[in-house]
Amino acid sequence: PHSHQHCFRSHVGKSLYYYQLRAWFAKIPRSRFKIDLMERYLGDPKKHLNALFRFFGLPALPYDHPLLANATSIHANPTTIHNATLAEVTPELKRRLARIFYEPNALLDRLLGFKSGYPTGPSSSFHSS
């Protein structure tokens, strides 16, 4: 079944961030949220964690502080991708998914007030800034 509820429980549906954030922003002011991209965070975790501290009204920590070093030493778990899974990701599937995401990604960029780096049209590529 491909109901509305099923769509938002699927991996694709969970990746349509615009709709999820729009619902949150309807209930809680946007200014109460600190949103950034994992790719930016991983580029300089200490900088982004300190920005998060400041957002919550906490003092930033020196870059050499052991707590900051420990907190930012956590990395995303590597994912093993099996050849059978890769074979399912055909060029046609990539095109279909891209068409699904273009409009919500453009809406997300407008909602956030910055470029997410996610493709917003046929000429864009993933995480181009």
Sequence and secondary structure as in RCSB ss.txt:
>XXXX:A:sequence
PHSHQHCFRSHVGKSLYYYQLRAWFAKIPRSRFKIDLMERYLGDPKKHLNALFRFFGLPALPYDHPLLANATSIH
ANPTTIHNATLAEVTPELKRRLARIFYEPNALLDRLLGFKSGYPTGPSSSFHSS
>XXXX:A:secstr
   HHHHHHSHHHHT HHHHHHHHHHHS GGG     HHHHHHSHHHHHHHHHHHTT     TT HHHHHHTT  
       HHHHHH  HHHHHHHHHHHHHHHHHHHHHHTS   S  STT  TT  
